[in-house]
Every structure is written in structure tokens, then in C-alpha cells.
Amino acid sequence: MVVSFINGTTTHGVGELVELLYENATHIKFSTTDPTAGKLLFRDGVSPVTIKHAKPVLMTWAVLLTTSALCSESTKMTSLETSLQLTARPAKLNPKQATLPSVSWEKICSFNYQAMETIVTVNAPVMWHLICSYSNPSYKSSQGAIDTILGLTFTCSECSTLFPLCRGVYLFAVKAHKSLFCVESCIGCSVSFQTVYTALQTMAAARQAELQAATHLGSGCHFVIVGDNVQVFLKQRDHWIGRESQMIKGFAGTAVEMEDFNPQSFDIDELIRRQLLLEQKQLSVEGIIADVNVTHLNDVMALHVLKALLDFVPLNQINPTRHSKVFPLATNSADEISVQGMKDAAMDFIQKQLNITEENLGKCVIIFSGNGKTFDQLLKLKKYLIMHEGNLKSLRCVVPMPELWHTLWMDLSRIVRGHWGKGYLDDLSALSRLAQLAECPTPADLKKSSFS
């Protein structure tokens, strides 16, 4: 009979009994000889066996049972199966945490609250219910509850750093003050500034090693280096003697892996052979027009127009799931305004970061693109280094190219400068007249127009 009552095969179950006990206990007063009588239904450190009245007994028993469940959930949340544990340093530099996965950009970029909510609800349902009920009585999904539980998990185990590390990287990206890292790390919402800096160094070293492995001779990978100058004005807040505001200059870039290309197109010997033919001297407007198959171009344009009118989908649509593999390069302190600075920037990217030498370069061509100034400085640099030996020292292997966005921007500026028609507001062929009719403001700088 007792077994049937416990496993729920009888008419009335344990749940009904517990509810009846607690409901009736609320209407019965404490006895005058009960030492546990009082307003507090739960007292920390008191066993339910020592309590006489049923109401505090049931309350204390339920709280202790919930505490036991929370301890079990805490163990689950701090285990490796939840994928919340990361180490900011590589395993070889951190033997104590050698079993933990190292931080990577893939893990940082894949962070999202939907996945965190799934981890919490699966591994800590009791804690999830309690926190949501405490903060939101309607018990709906709450981002604040997820933050609280993940913060508590970080306080339980300093290795469960996925959430606080992602938050620390965000704070670093928005240039938060160092004092904010101290406060956030103390309350379990973030890691310290030094941990974030170490994690960024670890991820940069891992991506650089991956990039250098991909640039080895015979790997079959080719990259386009895209660079541009960067500058930040460092304003001194404390006016001490010898300190003054200054402009910090540098050169930043990325290496973009090329796809769907013909490897024979990167043969430097073939490039030099064609350059020696000096066929560019024969280039003319008539030759360019003759190379364009106008009839075929008109047919393709007509098909594209018809397709757009039918379903707004181009004929040769780019795969929407296609994602270029981009490797950020470390920013250096070179100044591209001078030719020597451009050389320092190019050699830092090619030799130090891509680890390309005369030996592993082979007969490959390196495409280096940028804005108009970068393109012009690279052409000057190649001209000055033409007498050097080796394809790398002379930069014969580098093919400068202007970026498409810069070319379009310059073309847009050319159109605006030539057709704005300042002072001819009555001329319908002028862009200024059309802008007035459309109630569009006049660009602040007609020489460098904005796409917006």
C-alpha cells in the first residue's frame, strides 16, 4: 500500500497530501510551548526534524530540497558539457587549465542569448524558474535572468568565462575605461582588463598561425591584402608639463582569401612577360570599345530587366550564404604618406605577418589593394625598388589595385562636381535643381560626395 501510494498508482497521490498539509497548516496556530514559533517560516541552519509546526517544517524541507537541486545544477553548469568554460591563454602557457578549450573568434562570434537560454533551461531549470519568478512574475524569457545565472555560474567557477569574456571583448571594442572592467569583474559580469587583453592576444596569435600556414607554398590559397591608413587623435586630459595632444597614425589591413580563381593567373613570370610587351601603349578608346560585345551586352541587359520585372531576382544571383574568409592583420605604426612608410607597412604585412619570404613565395603574385593614396604610393614604391634583386625585395610580386568602393566613390564625386550646376536652379538638367525638387540638402563637400 505504501509503495503504491509513493509511486502514484493509488487514487490519491503524494502531491494532494502535501498540498492539504500545507493548506491546513496555514490555519492552525503555533502552540504556546513551540520554541520555533515566529514570523520566519525558514531559519538557516535549522533541521526540519527539530521543528514542531507543520508549516515551517514543510517550508524548511522545500527550501533545503531546492538548495540541494541548485547545488546539483551548479555542478552541471560548470562542467565542460555546457561549453561555457574557456581559457584566455593557450594550453601550453596554462598547464593548470590544459583540458579547457582556448578562446577563439569562432566561439566569441557564435555567442547569442538564444543558445545561452537553451543551456540554462536544460542544465539549470530550477534556478531558471526561481530567477524568472523573482524578476518577472509572469515567468517569461528574460535576458536579465540569463545574465544573472551566467554571472552566478562565473562566481562558482572562474573557468566558466564564455559570457563574461564576450562582455569584456565588447567593452574593449567600445573603448570602455579600465575602471569599468574592475567594477564588472568584481560583480561577476565581466573579466578583468588583463584577461581580455590576453584573450585578444591568444586569438590574434591563433589566426596569424592559421594565416601563415595558408600562405605556404603549395597550399593552393591566395589572398588579397586590403589596407588603409588609420589615425586617432589622442587628446591629453591632464595638462602636465611635457604632455600634449597628438595624432597617432598607423596602417591597418586585412587578408581576404580568394575563391573561384585560376592559379595560372598568379604566375609572376607570365606577368613580367606581358609587361615587357608594352601593349599598354597601344591602348585607346577605340580599342576598348572594340573589345566590348555591345550586341551580347544588350541581350544580357534585356534579360536582366525582364527578370527583375517578373520576380525581382537577378539571373546570376550571388550565393546568399557565401562568406569570404577574412583575416584581420595587426595594425602597425607606419605612415603611408611617405614612400618609406608605405614600404614599412607593406613589408610588415607580407614578411612579418603573412610570413612570405623569397623562398616560399615561389612564382606567385600578391594583390595589394586600397584607396587612391595607397594605390599611388605602391606604384611609386615599386618604381623606386625596381633595381633590387628578388621578386619580394623589389616588390615585383605585388600588383597594386584600387579598391572598387574607392573607384565608385571617385566616380560619384566626379558626376556631382560636373553636373551639380551651382547657381542654375532653373535648369532641369542640373542635379541641384533635382535635389531642390526632391527636398534633398546640398552636399557639404561637392569634391568628396557621400554615398548617403
C-alpha positions as CSV (number, residue, x, y, z in Angstrom):
1,M,0.0,0.0,0.0
2,V,2.8,2.4,0.9
3,V,4.7,1.6,-2.3
4,S,1.6,2.2,-4.4
5,F,1.0,5.5,-2.7
6,I,4.5,6.6,-3.3
7,N,4.7,5.6,-7.0
8,G,1.3,7.3,-7.7
9,T,-0.8,4.2,-8.5
10,T,-3.4,4.9,-5.8
11,T,-6.5,7.2,-6.2
12,H,-4.9,10.0,-4.2
13,G,-1.2,10.9,-4.6
14,V,1.6,12.4,-2.6
15,G,1.0,15.8,-4.2
16,E,-2.5,16.1,-2.9
17,L,-1.4,15.1,0.6
18,V,1.4,17.8,0.7
19,E,-1.0,20.5,-0.6
20,L,-3.6,19.5,2.0
21,L,-1.0,19.5,4.8
22,Y,0.3,23.0,3.9
23,E,-3.1,24.5,3.3
24,N,-4.5,23.3,6.6
25,A,-1.3,24.2,8.4
26,T,-1.8,27.9,7.5
27,H,-5.0,27.9,9.5
28,I,-3.6,26.3,12.7
29,K,-1.8,28.5,15.2
30,F,1.5,27.6,16.8
31,S,1.3,26.0,20.3
32,T,2.4,28.1,23.2
33,T,5.2,25.6,24.0
34,D,6.7,25.7,20.5
35,P,10.1,27.3,20.6
36,T,10.2,27.7,16.8
37,A,7.0,29.9,16.8
38,G,7.5,33.2,15.0
39,K,7.0,35.0,11.7
40,L,10.0,33.4,9.9
41,L,9.0,30.3,8.2
42,F,12.6,29.4,7.3
43,R,15.6,29.6,9.5
44,D,19.0,28.9,8.1
45,G,20.8,26.1,9.8
46,V,17.7,24.6,11.4
47,S,16.7,21.0,10.6
48,P,13.1,20.2,9.8
49,V,13.2,17.4,12.4
50,T,13.6,19.9,15.2
51,I,10.6,22.0,14.1
52,K,7.2,21.1,15.5
53,H,4.6,23.1,13.4
54,A,3.8,21.6,10.0
55,K,4.0,24.9,8.1
56,P,7.7,25.8,8.9
57,V,8.5,22.1,8.6
58,L,7.2,22.0,5.0
59,M,8.8,25.3,4.1
60,T,12.2,24.4,5.5
61,W,12.1,21.0,3.9
62,A,11.2,22.5,0.5
63,V,13.9,25.1,0.8
64,L,16.6,22.5,1.7
65,L,15.4,20.3,-1.2
66,T,15.6,23.2,-3.6
67,T,19.1,24.1,-2.3
68,S,20.2,20.5,-3.0
69,A,18.8,20.8,-6.5
70,L,20.6,24.1,-7.1
71,C,23.9,22.6,-5.9
72,S,23.4,19.8,-8.4
73,E,22.6,22.3,-11.2
74,S,25.6,24.4,-10.3
75,T,27.8,21.4,-10.9
76,K,26.2,20.8,-14.3
77,M,26.6,24.4,-15.4
78,T,30.3,24.5,-14.5
79,S,31.0,21.2,-16.4
80,L,32.7,21.0,-19.8
81,E,29.5,19.7,-21.4
82,T,27.9,23.2,-21.3
83,S,30.7,24.7,-23.4
84,L,30.8,27.7,-21.1
85,Q,34.4,27.1,-20.0
86,L,37.2,28.9,-21.8
87,T,40.7,29.8,-21.1
88,A,42.2,33.1,-22.2
89,R,45.7,31.6,-22.5
90,P,46.9,28.7,-24.8
91,A,47.2,25.3,-23.1
92,K,51.0,25.3,-23.3
93,L,51.2,28.5,-21.3
94,N,48.5,27.4,-18.8
95,P,49.1,23.8,-17.6
96,K,46.5,24.1,-14.8
97,Q,43.8,24.6,-17.4
98,A,45.2,22.4,-20.2
99,T,42.0,20.4,-20.5
100,L,39.9,23.6,-21.2
101,P,39.3,24.8,-24.8
102,S,41.2,28.0,-25.7
103,V,39.3,31.1,-26.6
104,S,38.7,31.7,-30.3
105,W,36.9,34.1,-32.5
106,E,34.5,31.4,-33.6
107,K,33.4,30.9,-30.0
108,I,33.1,34.6,-29.4
109,C,31.2,35.4,-32.6
110,S,28.8,32.4,-32.1
111,F,27.7,33.8,-28.7
112,N,23.9,34.6,-28.6
113,Y,21.3,34.7,-25.9
114,Q,19.1,32.1,-27.6
115,A,21.9,29.5,-27.2
116,M,22.6,30.7,-23.6
117,E,18.9,30.3,-22.7
118,T,18.9,26.8,-24.0
119,I,21.9,25.9,-21.9
120,V,20.4,27.4,-18.8
121,T,16.9,25.9,-19.2
122,V,18.4,22.4,-19.9
123,N,21.0,22.3,-17.2
124,A,19.5,24.6,-14.5
125,P,15.7,24.5,-14.8
126,V,15.1,25.1,-11.1
127,M,17.4,28.2,-11.0
128,W,15.9,29.5,-14.2
129,H,12.4,29.2,-12.7
130,L,13.4,30.9,-9.5
131,I,15.2,33.8,-11.1
132,C,12.5,34.4,-13.7
133,S,9.8,34.2,-11.0
134,Y,11.7,36.6,-8.8
135,S,12.3,39.2,-11.6
136,N,9.3,38.6,-13.7
137,P,6.2,37.0,-12.1
138,S,4.7,36.2,-15.4
139,Y,7.7,33.8,-15.9
140,K,8.6,34.7,-19.5
141,S,12.0,34.6,-21.1
142,S,14.2,37.3,-19.6
143,Q,17.6,38.5,-20.7
144,G,18.3,39.8,-17.2
145,A,17.7,36.3,-15.8
146,I,20.2,34.8,-18.2
147,D,22.7,37.5,-17.3
148,T,22.2,36.7,-13.6
149,I,22.5,33.0,-13.9
150,L,25.6,33.2,-16.1
151,G,27.1,35.7,-13.7
152,L,26.5,33.3,-10.8
153,T,28.0,30.5,-12.8
154,F,31.1,32.5,-13.3
155,T,31.3,33.1,-9.5
156,C,31.0,29.4,-8.9
157,S,33.8,28.6,-11.3
158,E,36.4,31.1,-12.7
159,C,36.8,28.8,-15.7
160,S,33.2,29.4,-16.9
161,T,34.2,32.6,-18.8
162,L,32.3,32.5,-22.0
163,F,29.7,35.0,-21.0
164,P,31.9,37.4,-19.0
165,L,34.7,37.2,-21.7
166,C,32.3,38.0,-24.5
167,R,31.1,41.0,-22.5
168,G,34.7,42.0,-21.8
169,V,35.6,41.9,-25.5
170,Y,32.5,44.1,-26.2
171,L,33.6,46.6,-23.6
172,F,37.1,46.6,-25.1
173,A,35.6,47.2,-28.6
174,V,33.6,50.3,-27.4
175,K,36.7,51.7,-25.7
176,A,35.4,51.4,-22.1
177,H,37.5,52.8,-19.4
178,K,39.7,50.4,-17.4
179,S,37.9,51.2,-14.2
180,L,34.7,49.7,-15.7
181,F,36.5,46.3,-16.1
182,C,37.4,46.4,-12.4
183,V,33.8,47.0,-11.3
184,E,32.3,44.5,-13.7
185,S,34.8,41.8,-12.8
186,C,34.0,42.2,-9.1
187,I,30.3,41.7,-9.6
188,G,30.8,38.7,-12.0
189,C,29.6,40.4,-15.2
190,S,32.9,40.6,-16.9
191,V,36.6,39.5,-16.6
192,S,39.4,41.8,-15.9
193,F,41.0,44.1,-18.5
194,Q,44.2,42.0,-18.4
195,T,42.3,38.8,-19.1
196,V,40.5,40.4,-22.1
197,Y,43.8,41.7,-23.4
198,T,45.4,38.2,-23.0
199,A,42.4,36.6,-24.8
200,L,42.7,39.0,-27.7
201,Q,46.4,38.2,-28.0
202,T,45.7,34.5,-27.9
203,M,43.1,34.8,-30.7
204,A,45.3,37.0,-32.8
205,A,48.2,34.6,-32.5
206,A,45.9,31.7,-33.5
207,R,44.6,33.5,-36.5
208,Q,48.0,34.6,-37.5
209,A,49.3,31.0,-37.3
210,E,46.4,29.8,-39.4
211,L,47.1,32.6,-41.9
212,Q,50.8,31.8,-42.2
213,A,50.0,28.1,-42.7
214,A,47.7,29.0,-45.5
215,T,50.3,31.2,-47.3
216,H,52.9,28.4,-47.5
217,L,54.0,27.4,-51.0
218,G,51.8,24.7,-52.3
219,S,48.8,25.4,-50.0
220,G,46.7,26.4,-53.0
221,C,45.4,29.5,-51.2
222,H,45.8,33.1,-52.4
223,F,45.0,36.2,-50.5
224,V,44.2,39.8,-51.4
225,I,45.7,42.3,-48.9
226,V,43.4,45.3,-48.4
227,G,45.0,48.2,-46.4
228,D,44.4,51.8,-45.5
229,N,45.8,54.3,-43.2
230,V,44.2,54.9,-39.7
231,Q,44.6,57.8,-37.4
232,V,43.4,58.7,-33.9
233,F,43.7,62.0,-32.2
234,L,45.0,61.4,-28.6
235,K,43.8,64.3,-26.5
236,Q,45.5,64.8,-23.2
237,R,43.0,65.2,-20.4
238,D,45.7,66.1,-17.8
239,H,47.7,69.1,-18.8
240,W,51.1,68.2,-17.3
241,I,54.4,69.6,-18.3
242,G,55.8,67.8,-21.4
243,R,52.4,66.3,-22.3
244,E,50.5,67.5,-25.4
245,S,47.8,66.2,-27.7
246,Q,49.0,64.3,-30.7
247,M,47.8,62.5,-33.8
248,I,48.6,58.7,-33.7
249,K,49.0,57.3,-37.3
250,G,49.2,53.8,-38.5
251,F,48.3,51.3,-41.2
252,A,45.6,48.7,-40.9
253,G,44.7,45.9,-43.2
254,T,43.0,42.5,-43.8
255,A,43.9,39.4,-45.8
256,V,40.9,38.1,-47.8
257,E,41.1,34.6,-49.2
258,M,40.3,34.4,-52.9
259,E,37.8,31.9,-54.3
260,D,36.9,30.6,-57.7
261,F,40.2,31.7,-59.4
262,N,42.6,30.2,-61.9
263,P,46.0,29.5,-60.2
264,Q,47.8,30.2,-63.5
265,S,46.6,33.9,-63.2
266,F,49.2,34.4,-60.4
267,D,52.2,33.4,-62.4
268,I,54.7,36.2,-62.0
269,D,56.8,35.1,-65.0
270,E,53.8,35.4,-67.2
271,L,53.0,38.8,-65.7
272,I,56.5,40.1,-66.4
273,R,56.5,38.7,-69.9
274,R,53.3,40.6,-70.7
275,Q,54.6,43.8,-69.1
276,L,57.7,43.7,-71.3
277,L,55.5,43.6,-74.4
278,L,54.4,47.2,-73.6
279,E,51.0,46.5,-75.1
280,Q,49.6,49.3,-72.9
281,K,51.0,51.8,-75.3
282,Q,48.5,50.6,-77.9
283,L,45.5,51.1,-75.6
284,S,43.0,53.5,-76.9
285,V,39.3,54.3,-76.5
286,E,38.6,52.7,-79.9
287,G,40.3,49.5,-78.7
288,I,38.3,49.4,-75.5
289,I,35.0,49.9,-77.4
290,A,36.0,47.2,-79.9
291,D,36.6,44.7,-77.1
292,V,33.0,45.2,-75.8
293,N,30.5,43.0,-77.4
294,V,27.7,45.5,-77.5
295,T,25.1,43.1,-79.0
296,H,25.6,40.5,-76.4
297,L,25.7,43.1,-73.6
298,N,22.3,44.5,-74.7
299,D,20.8,41.0,-74.8
300,V,22.0,40.3,-71.3
301,M,20.7,43.6,-70.0
302,A,17.3,43.0,-71.6
303,L,17.1,39.6,-69.9
304,H,18.1,41.1,-66.6
305,V,15.4,43.8,-66.9
306,L,12.7,41.2,-67.7
307,K,13.8,39.0,-64.8
308,A,13.7,41.9,-62.4
309,L,10.2,42.9,-63.6
310,L,9.0,39.3,-63.1
311,D,10.3,38.3,-59.7
312,F,12.9,40.9,-58.7
313,V,15.6,38.2,-58.7
314,P,18.7,38.6,-60.9
315,L,19.7,35.8,-63.2
316,N,23.1,35.2,-61.7
317,Q,22.4,35.9,-58.1
318,I,25.4,35.6,-55.7
319,N,25.0,32.8,-53.2
320,P,23.5,34.5,-50.1
321,T,25.2,32.0,-47.8
322,R,28.7,32.7,-49.3
323,H,31.0,34.1,-46.7
324,S,34.5,35.4,-47.5
325,K,37.3,34.2,-45.2
326,V,38.9,37.4,-43.8
327,F,42.0,37.5,-41.6
328,P,42.5,40.8,-39.7
329,L,46.1,41.9,-39.8
330,A,47.8,43.6,-36.9
331,T,47.9,47.4,-37.2
332,N,51.4,48.9,-37.4
333,S,52.7,52.4,-36.9
334,A,53.7,53.0,-40.5
335,D,52.7,56.2,-42.2
336,E,51.7,55.7,-45.8
337,I,52.0,59.4,-46.6
338,S,55.8,58.8,-47.2
339,V,57.2,56.2,-49.5
340,Q,59.4,54.8,-46.7
341,G,56.3,54.4,-44.5
342,M,54.5,52.6,-47.3
343,K,57.4,50.2,-47.6
344,D,57.4,49.6,-43.9
345,A,53.7,48.9,-43.9
346,A,53.8,46.5,-47.0
347,M,56.8,44.6,-45.7
348,D,55.2,44.2,-42.2
349,F,52.1,42.7,-43.8
350,I,53.9,40.5,-46.3
351,Q,57.0,39.4,-44.5
352,K,56.2,39.5,-40.7
353,Q,52.5,38.7,-40.6
354,L,52.0,36.6,-43.7
355,N,55.5,35.1,-43.3
356,I,56.2,35.3,-47.0
357,T,59.9,35.1,-48.0
358,E,61.8,34.8,-51.2
359,E,62.0,31.0,-50.7
360,N,58.3,30.3,-50.1
361,L,57.0,33.0,-52.4
362,G,57.8,30.9,-55.5
363,K,56.4,32.4,-58.7
364,C,53.2,33.8,-57.2
365,V,51.7,37.3,-57.4
366,I,50.4,39.2,-54.4
367,I,47.5,41.5,-54.9
368,F,47.6,44.6,-52.6
369,S,44.6,46.9,-52.8
370,G,43.5,50.1,-51.1
371,N,42.3,53.6,-51.7
372,G,43.7,56.1,-54.2
373,K,46.6,57.2,-52.0
374,T,47.6,53.6,-51.1
375,F,47.5,52.7,-54.8
376,D,49.6,55.7,-55.8
377,Q,52.2,55.1,-53.1
378,L,52.6,51.4,-54.0
379,L,53.2,52.4,-57.6
380,K,55.9,54.8,-56.5
381,L,57.4,52.3,-54.2
382,K,57.7,49.7,-57.0
383,K,59.3,52.2,-59.2
384,Y,62.0,53.1,-56.5
385,L,62.7,49.4,-55.7
386,I,63.0,48.2,-59.3
387,M,66.7,47.8,-59.1
388,H,66.6,45.5,-56.1
389,E,67.2,41.8,-56.6
390,G,64.4,39.3,-55.9
391,N,60.8,39.4,-56.6
392,L,60.0,40.2,-52.9
393,K,62.6,42.9,-52.2
394,S,61.8,44.7,-55.4
395,L,58.1,44.2,-54.9
396,R,57.7,42.8,-58.4
397,C,55.4,40.3,-56.9
398,V,53.0,43.0,-55.7
399,V,50.2,44.1,-58.0
400,P,48.6,47.3,-56.7
401,M,44.9,47.7,-57.3
402,P,42.4,50.4,-56.4
403,E,39.5,49.2,-54.3
404,L,36.1,49.1,-56.1
405,W,34.4,51.2,-53.4
406,H,37.0,53.9,-53.8
407,T,36.7,53.9,-57.6
408,L,32.9,54.2,-57.3
409,W,33.2,57.0,-54.8
410,M,35.6,58.9,-57.0
411,D,33.2,58.4,-60.0
412,L,30.3,59.6,-57.9
413,S,32.3,62.7,-56.8
414,R,33.2,63.3,-60.5
415,I,29.5,63.2,-61.5
416,V,28.4,65.5,-58.7
417,R,31.2,68.0,-59.5
418,G,30.4,68.0,-63.2
419,H,26.6,68.1,-63.1
420,W,25.6,69.8,-59.8
421,G,25.2,73.1,-61.5
422,K,25.5,75.5,-58.6
423,G,23.6,78.7,-59.3
424,Y,21.5,77.1,-62.1
425,L,18.4,76.2,-60.0
426,D,16.1,76.8,-63.0
427,D,18.0,74.2,-65.2
428,L,16.2,70.8,-65.0
429,S,19.4,69.1,-66.2
430,A,21.3,70.2,-63.2
431,L,21.5,68.0,-60.1
432,S,21.0,71.0,-57.8
433,R,17.5,71.6,-59.4
434,L,16.6,67.9,-59.0
435,A,17.8,68.0,-55.4
436,Q,15.7,71.0,-54.7
437,L,12.6,69.3,-56.1
438,A,13.3,66.2,-54.0
439,E,14.0,68.4,-50.9
440,C,17.5,66.9,-50.6
441,P,20.1,69.0,-48.8
442,T,23.2,70.3,-50.7
443,P,26.3,68.0,-50.0
444,A,28.7,69.6,-47.5
445,D,31.6,69.0,-49.9
446,L,31.0,68.7,-53.6
447,K,34.5,67.5,-54.2
448,K,34.1,64.4,-51.9
449,S,30.5,63.4,-52.1
450,S,29.0,60.9,-49.7
451,F,27.0,57.8,-50.8
452,S,24.2,58.8,-48.5
